[in-house]
């Protein structure tokens, strides 16, 4: 069974909400909404565990994490950086796959579509199951055809 987990760190309001006939314990706040959007985005990215930048900055420990996108999610007007947690880091050695992915993303953000595509293919050669790379290759092909005048690397997620 595969599930997706979205996690965002923020201040929220929690408590019992409702009427005397029906009470529910709930959480309300921007962080809850963002975590929900990230959970939904797991399917889009083919990821199991996505975290917001707010969570990434508070992590302690050693994890294999890669920044996978900067997006505008539904219900927000400002972009948020999102990261994929790949596992626990067992060595101090740099992860070549993550470094190659970061270089490919840098080319993508800079609008160097052909170079980004080639680099994402290199990452896919290491891990053919990496859906994020396939997604980026498709994006680069679309953006190359559109030739956007103003490109800042931010993607708008259309689904909740």
Protein Blocks (a to p, Z undefined) as FASTA:
>chain_A
ZZddddddddddeddeddfklccdddedjklmmmmmmmmmmmmnopabdcdfklmmmpgc
jdddddfbdcddehiabdcdddddfbdcfbfbdcfklmmmmmmmmmmmnopaklmmmmmm
mmmmmmmmlmklmmmmmmmmmmmmnopabdghiacdfbZZ
